[in-house]
Amino acid sequence: MREESTEFEIAKQVGDDRHLVSDSVAREEPLQITVDGTPVAVVMRTPGHDEDLVKGFMLTEGLVDSLNNVVRIDLENKQNHAYVFLADGIVLDHDRLSRNLFSASSCGICGKASNFTVPVATVMALPDALRSAQEVFADTGGLHAAALCGADGQILVLREDVGRHNAIDKVIGWATEHGTDLSKTLLQVSGRVSFEVMQKALVARIPVVSAISAPSSLAVEFARESSQTLIGFLRPPKFNIYSGEERIIG
């Protein structure tokens, strides 16, 4: 059985027939993140790739500016606990322990990222690419997915989780650890886009966010103020561009 799912015996009703079957359900468990002895968050997540999740969380929540500030992440000492140890001289900023930290006026997508463009055909192919790579969703039907893609649509990394923010933190954590230039990537998500999704992308310097579903009004406003490209309702042969249409080329 996969780490990300668990099996339950359920009653399945089909018309007038009811019978027992085994069903895969996405797992959800808490992960407490403690930084230098200070508990900072309890994240409800799908177990698996926890180190990527913690690294991405530390970056996108502004707790560290670089993974060089993280000396070690201990996931073995206690189940569902992540102990983060910072480098000497790095002090946890307690004012940054809440969400909605970053404002659009404080930082936008840099000029280098503005040169990143994605062909329309590449965008159209993303939903099928995402679904075909979602191994756990195929088993459970109950997980969000986030993927980082290049301009050619190739998936660099994909992660699944019961929480869409967790999935995003996981791909950002992986990409940062592997030295990926995030300013040349597109973030594809399986669900809707909230303000926080755009905020995390901005902190990571990801210029393009694409979603199968709808964005919130605040997500659109944030994307426009931050010079990010935001695509929603990606359902080929159609999609909406809410901001930064210059990055999507014919």
VENNOR-V582243 format. One line per field, one symbol per residue. ss: DSSP state (H for helix, E for strand, L for the rest). phi: phi as a letter, one per 30 degrees, with the letter a starting at -180 (. if undefined). psi: psi as a letter, one per 30 degrees, with the letter a starting at -180 (. if undefined). A space follows every 50 residues. Layout:
ss=???
phi=???
psi=???
//
This chain:
ss=LLLLEEEEEEEEEELLEEEEEEEEEELLEEEEEEELLEEEEEEEELLLLH HHHHHHHHHHLLLLLLHHHEEEEELLLLLLEEEEEELLLLLLLHHHLLLL LLLLLLLLLLHHHHLLLEEHHHHHHHHHHHHHHLHHHHHHLLLEEEEEEL LLLLEEEEEEELLHHHHHHHHHHHHHHLLLLHHHLEEEELLLELHHHHHH HHHHLLLEEEELLLELHHHHHHHHHLLLEEEEEEELLEEEEEELHHHEEL
phi=.dddbbcbdbcccbiccbbdbcbdbddbbdbdccchicdcaccdbdekhd dddddddeddcidbdadddcdabcccdadibbcccddejccddddcccdh dccdddabddeeddddbbdeddddddedddddcddddddcibbdbbbcbd ddidddabbbadcddddddddddddddciddddcbcccbdcdcceddddd ddddiddbbbbdcdcddddddddddciccbcbhdbecbacccaidddccd
psi=kkefllkkklkkkjbfkklklkkkkkkklkjkkkjhfjkfljkjlkkkhe eeeeeeeeefggflfkfffjekjjffekkgkjjkkllkfkkkjffggllh eklfffklkleefffklkkeeeeffeeeeeeffieeeeefggklkkkkll fgfkjekkkklfkeeeeeeeeeeeeeeggkjffhlkjklfbljleeeeee eeefhjfkkkkeallleeeeeeeefghlkkklhjikgllkjfkhfffjl.
//
